[in-house]
Amino acid sequence: MQSRRDFLRAVPAITAGAAWSSAPVFAGEGSGTQRWAMVIDVQKCIGCQACTVSCIMENAVPENSFRTIVSIYEVHAGEQTGTYMLPRLCNHCEDAPCIPVCPVGATFQRHDGIVVVDGERCVGCGYCVQACPYDARFINHDTGKADKCTLCAHRVDAGLLPACVETCVGAARIFGDLNDPTSQVRQLLNQHKVKVLKPEMATKPHVFYVGLDPRFQGAVKGQPTLWQPTGAGD
């Protein structure tokens, strides 16, 4: 897979093998030479939820909480009815609004752009949860700490792809280094007119969408249908 090859080339050192871990919320400072990002091709997403399940297993996400989710909506257009798949996760924004509201500095951005939470410092106040415009954070009811997608930083630091990318059946999720002009993510951004969610928030997200219907960039229209777990939100 090209995404895997691009990613491995960008990582300076690879750790052979990886043991299962509960994936601590805090994971190092990262390298300043990469700027990790994800591109999601919504036309390739089949809504199988393999990404959601693998994320739960990899990161020991508690019941009824989600670091990533594919919201599936029933959409009506005149007499036609169809479904729309919208994969969602933390956008790892360049100007992340969750960072300045943290009273103890527990939420911060690594040198490689991944936004993480230091679980040792987090007091569970929930300010960052309220500040996130993408509904991508939650208070972990097992730990009492803020929780979110970290792009599987513990895997990235070991030279592995995020679990959701590794298990995506349709290869809809592509992960790589924006600073590498030969990476697939950089090439996709050059080749496509990509979109981001809620561009009006000016947070500079680093999760980009190929083929995203503009009606789904902001408030999602339509009714949740098929598999829509409790707590996933709209």
Buried (B, 14 or more C-beta within 10 A) or exposed (E): EEBBEBBEEBBEEEEEEEEEEEBBBBBBBBBEEBBBBBBBBBEBBEBBBBBBBBBBEBBBBBEEBBBBBBBBBEBEEEEEEEEBBBBBBBBBBBEBBBBEBBEEEBBBBBEBBBBBBBBEBBEBBEBBBEBBBBEBBBBBEEBEBBBBBBBBBBBBBBBBBBBBBBBBEBEBBBBBBBBBEEBBBBBBBEEBEBBBBBEEBEBEBBBBBBBBEEEBBEEBEBEBBEBBBEEBBE
